[in-house]
Amino acid sequence: MLELQGRGVQVALLCSDAFVPLAHSLQKLSGANRLPLIIIQHPLGGIERAAVRARADQALPQLITLLQTRQHA
């Protein structure tokens, strides 16, 4: 992902809220501090279709904001 980002491709990590502290730690360890996170409610696996849709509804506005922000940067 970092290589893609270095080439100008907009990238982000999808992360459930239970793993945000781990994601931040991994970002620091790998030097990927500028890699944006799209955070959704935990869990994603083993849930009903409607709950998956709700997670997508959480992610979409974050993704749109990310794309708009990067476009103007």
N, C-alpha and C positions, 0 to 999 in steps of 0.2 A: 504494500500500500504506500509505503514511503517513496518507493521508486516511482510509482504512478503520480504521486503528489508532486514529486520533484520535476516531473515532465509536464506539469500544469493540469493534470486531470484532477477534478474535484472528487475527493474521497472522504468517507466518514466511517466510523465504527458504530454499529448498532449494538447497544448495551442495555441490559435490563438493570433497573435501579439497584438490585441486590449486588451487582458486580461493579458498580461505579468506583468504589475505592480500589479494587484490584485493577481496573482499567487505568486509573490515574497512576498507580504505581508502575504498571507496565509501560505507560507512556513515558514516564521519567526515565526508567531503566533503558529503554530503547532509543531515547532521544526523539521521540515522536510527540513532544508536548503540543505541537501545533495541529495534530491530527484531531479533528472534531469528533465529539461523541453525540450520537442521537440516542437519547435515553427513553426507554419504555418501562412500563410496569412489569415486574417479575411475577410469575414465570412466563415463558413463551411456550415451552414444550408441555404437552399433555393437557392442553386446555381446549375448550370448545371453539368452534369456528367463530362464533360471535365475539368471544374474548380475543381471538387473534385479530379480528377486524378492529376491535377497540384499541389494540396495541398499534395497529397500522394507523389508526386515527390519531394516536399520540405522536407517532413518528412523522407523519406527513408535514405538519406545520413547521417542525424543526428542520426538516429537509428543505422545505421551501425557503425558510429564513437563511439557511446555510448557503443555498444556491444564489439567493439575491445578494447576500453579503459578499460572497466571493466574486460575484460578477462585477461589483462596484469597487472591489479592492484594487 
